Amino acid sequence: VGCVILSSHGEPLAKGHHARYGHAHAEIEALQGLTNEQLKDAHIIVTLEPCAHDGKTGSCAKKLATLPIRKVTFGLIDPNPLVAGQGAQILRAAGIEVKEYEGVLKPDLEELCEEFLWNQRKKKIFVALKVAQSLDGKIALSTGDSQWITSLESREKVHELRANYDAVLIGKNTVLVDNPSLNIRHPEIKKYNKVVILDRSGEVQRHREELKIFKFHAPENIFIMSETNLPQILSKLYEQGIRSLMIEGGGQIFSSFLKADLVQRLHVFTAPVILGAGRGWTEGFTINSMNERMQLQSIKTATFGQDQYT
């Protein structure tokens, strides 16, 4: 969530953002150092409706209601039932003009806050799927070799994506064959993430001394799941406080989540290479007619190195 404060003449006064859970909300950070004289008839613009309740931090709506501001514009109504319209009501009761943004950027706002909105509306984990594929849709050779299909630039972007999610999920075969670290290695991001491993056999634990995951992650940040029911797995992870998850492989895991209709977003990196007979990332996902095909929405593209990112 971000916040911008404009003076009574529409000039920028300050900006702020909510850096992390438990820290000052965007509005409070933006207000730091500003006087009531500067805030006279100011206009505050914020991504999400100012919060009405006192939690880890105080109520932003209650704080704003004490200030001589003229107007608050917010991008989205907060779906949290502790807020949902109540923040706006507090502000209006204090005589402040309140407006919900309804312009062309509305879909972008929904996308910006998609994980939080999904959590609040569905009470479920937001699930993304990350694929590094060849032009002919392969994620590995028939031997299992997959390092590296995509460019260094794409792999750096993946570390940025990992930082956007609470945890990454892979299957035991990917752990044992590729021996990945799955931590976040990015020059501008310092964050510890969590790792979820699907392993019914217990093989991963037997090889823990050889595996990088156990060297780069604290024990409390590694979840080894022996369940086979994917919705149950997600429910258990939600109970552990995980709110967003990025699946990083392999093909059977990808296909299982697609078949179960549990994926909310795809991150697909396509390298300009052809691998021929190899392993596809949807090899276990089958449809019987074109009417059943999975239609994607909100498509955006970018380029990293020579790779196409969708």
C-alpha positions as CSV (number, residue, x, y, z in Angstrom):
1,V,0.0,0.0,0.0
2,G,1.3,3.5,-0.9
3,C,0.2,7.0,0.0
4,V,0.7,10.4,-1.6
5,I,-0.2,13.7,0.2
6,L,-1.0,16.7,-2.0
7,S,-1.2,20.3,-0.6
8,S,-4.3,22.5,-0.9
9,H,-2.8,23.7,-4.2
10,G,-2.3,20.1,-5.5
11,E,1.5,20.1,-5.0
12,P,3.2,17.0,-3.7
13,L,3.9,17.2,0.1
14,A,5.0,13.7,1.0
15,K,4.7,10.0,0.2
16,G,4.9,6.8,2.2
17,H,4.4,3.0,1.9
18,H,3.7,0.1,4.2
19,A,7.1,-1.6,4.3
20,R,6.2,-4.7,6.2
21,Y,3.8,-6.3,8.7
22,G,3.8,-4.5,12.0
23,H,5.4,-1.3,10.7
24,A,3.7,2.0,10.1
25,H,1.0,2.0,7.5
26,A,1.4,4.1,4.4
27,E,-0.6,7.1,5.6
28,I,1.3,7.3,8.9
29,E,4.7,7.1,7.2
30,A,3.7,9.8,4.7
31,L,2.5,12.1,7.5
32,Q,5.9,12.0,9.3
33,G,7.2,15.5,9.8
34,L,4.2,17.4,8.4
35,T,2.5,20.1,10.4
36,N,-1.2,20.8,10.7
37,E,-0.5,24.1,8.8
38,Q,0.9,22.1,5.8
39,L,-2.0,19.7,6.0
40,K,-4.7,22.4,5.9
41,D,-7.1,21.3,3.1
42,A,-4.6,18.6,1.9
43,H,-5.7,15.7,-0.3
44,I,-4.5,12.2,0.7
45,I,-4.4,9.5,-2.0
46,V,-3.9,5.9,-0.8
47,T,-4.1,2.5,-2.4
48,L,-6.4,0.9,0.1
49,E,-9.2,2.3,2.3
50,P,-7.6,3.7,5.5
51,C,-8.0,1.1,8.3
52,A,-10.7,1.5,10.9
53,H,-9.4,-0.8,13.6
54,D,-6.5,-0.8,16.0
55,G,-4.3,-3.8,15.4
56,K,-0.5,-4.0,15.3
57,T,-0.7,-0.3,14.4
58,G,-3.3,2.3,15.3
59,S,-6.3,3.1,13.1
60,C,-5.2,5.3,10.1
61,A,-8.8,6.5,9.6
62,K,-9.0,7.7,13.2
63,K,-5.7,9.5,12.9
64,L,-6.7,11.2,9.6
65,A,-10.0,12.2,11.2
66,T,-8.1,14.4,13.6
67,L,-6.2,16.3,10.9
68,P,-7.3,19.5,9.0
69,I,-7.3,17.6,5.6
70,R,-10.0,18.2,3.0
71,K,-10.2,15.0,1.0
72,V,-9.2,11.3,1.0
73,T,-9.2,9.3,-2.2
74,F,-8.6,5.5,-1.9
75,G,-8.2,2.9,-4.7
76,L,-10.0,-0.1,-3.2
77,I,-12.4,-0.8,-0.4
78,D,-10.6,-2.9,2.1
79,P,-12.3,-6.4,2.1
80,N,-11.2,-7.0,5.6
81,P,-14.5,-7.1,7.6
82,L,-12.8,-5.1,10.4
83,V,-12.5,-2.2,7.8
84,A,-14.8,-2.7,4.8
85,G,-16.4,0.7,4.5
86,Q,-15.9,1.6,8.2
87,G,-12.7,3.6,7.5
88,A,-14.5,5.8,5.0
89,Q,-17.4,6.2,7.4
90,I,-15.0,7.5,10.1
91,L,-13.6,10.1,7.7
92,R,-17.0,11.3,6.5
93,A,-18.2,11.6,10.1
94,A,-15.2,14.0,10.6
95,G,-16.4,16.2,7.7
96,I,-13.7,14.9,5.3
97,E,-14.6,14.3,1.6
98,V,-14.1,10.7,0.8
99,K,-13.9,9.2,-2.7
100,E,-13.2,5.7,-4.0
101,Y,-11.2,5.8,-7.2
102,E,-13.1,4.5,-10.3
103,G,-10.8,5.3,-13.2
104,V,-8.9,3.3,-15.8
105,L,-6.3,2.1,-13.3
106,K,-8.9,0.1,-11.3
107,P,-7.8,-3.3,-12.8
108,D,-4.2,-2.5,-12.1
109,L,-5.1,-1.8,-8.5
110,E,-6.9,-5.1,-8.2
111,E,-3.8,-6.8,-9.6
112,L,-1.4,-4.9,-7.4
113,C,-3.3,-6.1,-4.3
114,E,-4.3,-9.5,-5.7
115,E,-2.8,-11.7,-3.0
116,F,-4.2,-9.7,-0.1
117,L,-7.6,-9.4,-1.8
118,W,-7.7,-13.2,-2.5
119,N,-6.8,-13.9,1.1
120,Q,-9.5,-11.7,2.5
121,R,-12.2,-12.6,0.1
122,K,-11.6,-16.4,-0.1
123,K,-9.7,-17.1,3.1
124,K,-7.3,-19.1,1.1
125,I,-3.7,-19.1,-0.1
126,F,-3.0,-17.2,-3.3
127,V,-1.2,-19.7,-5.6
128,A,1.1,-18.7,-8.5
129,L,2.9,-21.0,-10.8
130,K,6.4,-20.2,-12.2
131,V,7.6,-22.0,-15.4
132,A,10.9,-21.7,-17.2
133,Q,10.3,-23.3,-20.6
134,S,11.8,-23.7,-24.1
135,L,10.0,-22.4,-27.1
136,D,8.4,-25.9,-27.6
137,G,7.1,-26.0,-24.1
138,K,9.7,-28.2,-22.4
139,I,11.0,-27.6,-18.8
140,A,13.7,-30.3,-19.0
141,L,15.4,-32.8,-21.2
142,S,14.2,-36.4,-21.1
143,T,17.2,-37.0,-18.8
144,G,15.8,-34.5,-16.3
145,D,18.5,-31.9,-17.0
146,S,17.1,-28.4,-16.9
147,Q,19.9,-26.1,-15.9
148,W,19.7,-23.6,-17.5
149,I,17.0,-23.1,-20.0
150,T,16.4,-19.4,-19.4
151,S,18.8,-16.5,-19.2
152,L,20.6,-15.0,-16.2
153,E,18.3,-12.0,-16.4
154,S,15.2,-14.2,-16.2
155,R,16.7,-16.0,-13.2
156,E,17.3,-12.7,-11.4
157,K,13.7,-11.8,-12.0
158,V,12.6,-15.1,-10.5
159,H,14.4,-14.1,-7.2
160,E,12.4,-10.9,-7.3
161,L,9.2,-12.9,-7.8
162,R,10.1,-15.2,-4.9
163,A,10.3,-12.2,-2.6
164,N,6.7,-11.4,-3.5
165,Y,5.4,-14.7,-2.0
166,D,5.6,-16.1,1.4
167,A,6.8,-19.5,0.2
168,V,7.8,-21.6,-2.8
169,L,6.7,-25.2,-3.4
170,I,8.4,-28.0,-5.3
171,G,8.1,-31.8,-5.5
172,K,10.7,-34.2,-4.1
173,N,12.1,-35.1,-7.5
174,T,13.0,-31.5,-8.2
175,V,14.7,-31.3,-4.8
176,L,16.7,-34.6,-5.3
177,V,17.6,-34.1,-9.0
178,D,18.3,-30.3,-9.2
179,N,19.3,-29.8,-5.5
180,P,18.2,-26.1,-5.6
181,S,18.7,-23.6,-2.8
182,L,15.3,-21.8,-3.4
183,N,16.4,-18.8,-1.3
184,I,16.2,-15.2,-2.5
185,R,19.4,-14.0,-4.1
186,H,18.9,-10.4,-5.3
187,P,21.1,-7.4,-4.8
188,E,18.3,-5.1,-3.6
189,I,16.2,-7.6,-1.6
190,K,16.9,-9.0,1.8
191,K,14.3,-11.5,2.8
192,Y,14.0,-15.0,4.1
193,N,11.3,-17.1,2.4
194,K,9.8,-20.5,3.3
195,V,10.0,-23.7,1.3
196,V,7.3,-26.4,0.9
197,I,8.3,-29.8,-0.4
198,L,5.8,-32.5,-1.4
199,D,7.2,-35.8,-0.5
200,R,5.1,-38.9,0.3
201,S,8.2,-41.2,0.5
202,G,10.4,-39.5,3.1
203,E,13.3,-39.5,0.7
204,V,14.1,-35.8,1.2
205,Q,14.6,-36.2,4.9
206,R,17.0,-39.2,4.3
207,H,19.1,-37.0,2.0
208,R,19.0,-33.9,4.0
209,E,22.8,-33.8,4.6
210,E,23.4,-33.5,0.9
211,L,20.6,-31.0,0.0
212,K,21.2,-27.2,-0.2
213,I,17.7,-26.4,1.0
214,F,18.6,-27.5,4.5
215,K,21.7,-25.4,4.4
216,F,20.0,-22.2,3.2
217,H,16.8,-22.3,5.2
218,A,16.1,-22.5,8.9
219,P,14.2,-25.6,10.0
220,E,11.1,-23.7,10.9
221,N,10.9,-22.3,7.3
222,I,10.9,-25.8,5.7
223,F,7.6,-27.6,5.4
224,I,7.7,-31.2,4.2
225,M,4.2,-32.4,3.3
226,S,3.3,-36.1,2.9
227,E,-0.4,-35.4,2.1
228,T,-1.7,-36.1,-1.4
229,N,-4.8,-33.9,-1.2
230,L,-3.8,-30.5,-2.5
231,P,-6.6,-28.5,-1.0
232,Q,-5.8,-30.0,2.3
233,I,-2.2,-29.1,1.9
234,L,-3.1,-25.5,1.1
235,S,-5.4,-25.4,4.1
236,K,-2.7,-26.6,6.5
237,L,-0.2,-24.1,5.1
238,Y,-2.8,-21.3,5.5
239,E,-3.2,-22.4,9.2
240,Q,0.6,-22.0,9.5
241,G,0.3,-18.3,8.3
242,I,1.3,-18.8,4.7
243,R,-0.8,-16.5,2.5
244,S,0.9,-16.7,-0.9
245,L,2.7,-19.6,-2.6
246,M,4.8,-19.8,-5.8
247,I,5.1,-23.3,-7.3
248,E,8.4,-23.9,-9.0
249,G,8.2,-27.4,-10.3
250,G,8.2,-30.0,-11.7
251,G,5.8,-31.0,-14.4
252,Q,3.6,-33.4,-12.4
253,I,3.3,-30.8,-9.6
254,F,2.3,-28.1,-12.1
255,S,-0.2,-30.4,-13.8
256,S,-1.7,-31.5,-10.5
257,F,-2.4,-27.9,-9.4
258,L,-3.8,-27.0,-12.8
259,K,-6.1,-30.0,-12.8
260,A,-7.4,-29.1,-9.3
261,D,-8.0,-25.5,-10.5
262,L,-5.9,-24.1,-7.7
263,V,-3.7,-21.6,-9.6
264,Q,-4.5,-17.9,-9.6
265,R,-1.5,-16.6,-11.6
266,L,1.1,-17.9,-14.1
267,H,4.7,-16.6,-14.5
268,V,6.0,-18.1,-17.7
269,F,9.6,-17.5,-19.0
270,T,10.1,-18.7,-22.5
271,A,13.6,-19.0,-23.9
272,P,14.3,-18.9,-27.7
273,V,15.5,-22.5,-27.7
274,I,14.0,-25.9,-28.8
275,L,14.6,-28.9,-26.7
276,G,12.7,-31.5,-28.7
277,A,11.6,-34.7,-26.9
278,G,11.7,-33.7,-23.3
279,R,9.5,-33.0,-20.3
280,G,6.6,-30.6,-20.7
281,W,5.2,-28.7,-17.8
282,T,1.6,-29.7,-18.6
283,E,2.3,-33.3,-19.4
284,G,-0.1,-34.5,-16.8
285,F,-2.9,-32.0,-17.6
286,T,-5.4,-33.3,-20.1
287,I,-8.6,-31.8,-21.5
288,N,-11.1,-33.6,-23.7
289,S,-12.4,-30.8,-25.8
290,M,-11.5,-27.3,-26.8
291,N,-14.4,-26.0,-24.7
292,E,-12.4,-27.2,-21.6
293,R,-9.3,-25.2,-22.5
294,M,-8.0,-22.9,-19.8
295,Q,-8.5,-19.3,-20.9
296,L,-6.1,-16.8,-19.3
297,Q,-6.9,-13.2,-18.4
298,S,-4.9,-10.0,-17.8
299,I,-2.0,-11.0,-20.0
300,K,1.1,-8.9,-19.8
301,T,4.5,-9.5,-21.4
302,A,8.1,-8.3,-20.8
303,T,11.6,-9.3,-22.0
304,F,14.5,-10.5,-19.8
305,G,17.7,-11.1,-21.8
306,Q,16.5,-13.0,-24.8
307,D,13.6,-14.6,-23.0
308,Q,9.9,-13.7,-23.2
309,Y,8.1,-13.3,-19.9
310,T,4.3,-13.7,-19.8
